[in-house]
Structure formats: C-alpha cells, structure tokens
Amino acid sequence: MPREIRLTSTVIRHNPQFSRLVTIPLDKVAPWKLNETTVVEGSINGVEFGRRSLKRWDDRNCWWIDLPEPLCKKAGLETGDKVTLVIRLASEDLPNELTELLKRNSIAKASWEKLTKARQRMLREEIFAAKSTATRTRRAEKILC
C-alpha cells in the first residue's frame, strides 16, 4: 500500500454556495481500499493543508477534498486552477486530551462507545482542530459528559 499519493487535479466549485474542492479518481485511491470517509493529511501546490476529510462522491465516481477559503487564499487557488496534490492517510490515534478523558470518566467513555465510527471520527477531528490543550479538553468534555 502506498504511503502517499501524488496527482494533478483541477480546483472546482460544484455549487457557488459551497467551498472549492479537488477530486481524486477512484483508481488513485484504490490501493488504500477505502470504503468510507477517511482523514488524510497533505499539501496542495506545496502548501500543507493539515487534516482534511477525503469523501466519496458516488455521482462522479471519485473522491474529493474540500478547500476552505483560507486555504485557497494561502495557496493562491482559484476555480479552474490545475494543482499538484499530495495526500497520505492521517493517524487515527485519538488526541491525548480525549484519551485521558476516556480513561478517567466512565460517563464520557460510555458516551464515546455509543457513537458510530463516523461520529467518533468527526469528534476526533473537531478536538484535533483546537489549538490549545484547554480547548481540546473543553470540547471533549462538552460533547461526551
């Protein structure tokens, strides 16, 4: 299984109300044997984009990653631009703050275990997105306790 995937794609905007995105052909991601939304890390035109969700777009037989406006500005991206995309699977490890909460709080642990895998992924990513330990802890407690 390749550690990272490199490809060229085009920045598109499927709907004017939504952020821009890039698509990835099914065959490029096939070696990873994905069957659900997966978190990846990587870069676009050499600009790191951190942790992003790689989502399946069944109508177009591809995967896609959204490109929020701040990232587009940072990387100088416009709709129609050809870009070089490098993606790798992100770690599925839990943030330390969430791990500690689950160890010390039985209510939080029970709540976590009731969540679907998709909801656990979304919560993990919401906590990872926080810049400070205090904020990551507060987010975990607010949702699980």
N, C-alpha and C positions, 0 to 999 in steps of 0.2 A: 504494500500500500504506500503510495507516495506521501511524503511528509507535507509537501506543499504543491499547490497547483498554480501554474503561471499561464495567463491567457490574455488575449486582447478582446476587448468588448467595447460597446458603444453606450454612452450615457443616454438614457431615455427618460421621458416623463410620460407615464401611461395616462395620467389624469392630472390636469392643471392644479387640482386641489391637494395632490399628494407630492411627496418629495421625489426627487430624481432617483433613478436606480440603474443598476447594471445587471445584465442577465448572464448566466453561465450555462452553456449547453449541457444536457444530461450526460453525454459521454465523457465530458471533462471531469465530472464529479463521480462518475460510476465506480472508479476504484475504491472510493470510500464506503460504498454500499450503504448509502443513507436512505432512510425511509421516512424521515420526519425533519422538522425544522431543527437546525443544528447551529451552534455558536462557532464562528470562525474568527480568526484574527488575520490581519494582513495589511496590505498597502494598495493604494491606487495612485499610479504615476509617481511612486516613491514616497508618498505621504501615508504614514501609518494611520489606520482608521480605528484601531483598538478592537474591541469585541463587538461583533455585529451578528445578527441572525441571518443565516442562509436559509431561504424559504423556497419551497417547491411551488412552481407556477404551472399547474396542470394544463390550463388552456393553451399555453405556449410551449409545453414540453421542455421546460428549462427550470433552472433555479435562479433566484435573484437576491440581491442585497440592496437595501435602501441606502441612499446617500443624502443624509440630512443637510440642510442649507449651510450650517457652519463648516462641515467637511468640504462641501462644494467650494465655498469661498477660500478655505485654506489651501485646497489643491488646485484652485483656478478652473473648476469644471463647469462646463455649460452643456445643455442638452445638445446631443449630436456629436460631442467630442469622442474620439477614439481614445481609449485608455488601456494602460497595462495594469492588470490586476494580479496580485499575488495573494493567495489565501492558504491558510493552514488551519487544521482543527484546533479549537481552543480547549484548554483544560476544562474538564467537568468537575474539578475539585471545588468544594464549597469555600466561600470566603471564611477566614478564620473567625470572624465575629459570629457568623451563622453556626459554624461548627461548635463554638463554645456555648452558644445559647442552647443548642440541641442537647449538649451534654449535661447542662445544669438545670434545664427547665423541662419537666415532663409534659407540661401543657403545650409548650412550643413543639416538642418532639412529636406528640400525638397529632397536633395540627399539621405538621410537616408531612407526616406519614399518610395523612388523609388526602393530600394534594396529588393531582395527577402528575405524571412526569413532565408534561408541558408546563403546568403551573409552577412546579419546582424550578424548572429552567428559567421561567420568567422572573420568579422571585430571586433566584441566584443572581441573575444579570442585573436586576434592579439594585441589589445590595452591592454588587461589584462596581456599579457606576458611581457610587458615592465616593467622594474624595477623602473623607476623614473616617477614622475608626468610630468616632462618636455617631456620625450619621449612619454608617453601616449598621451599627448596633441598634440604633433607634428604629431604623427601617425594619430590621428583622423582628424586633420585639413588637412593633406596631401591627405587623401582619400576622404573626404567629401566636401572640399572647392575648 
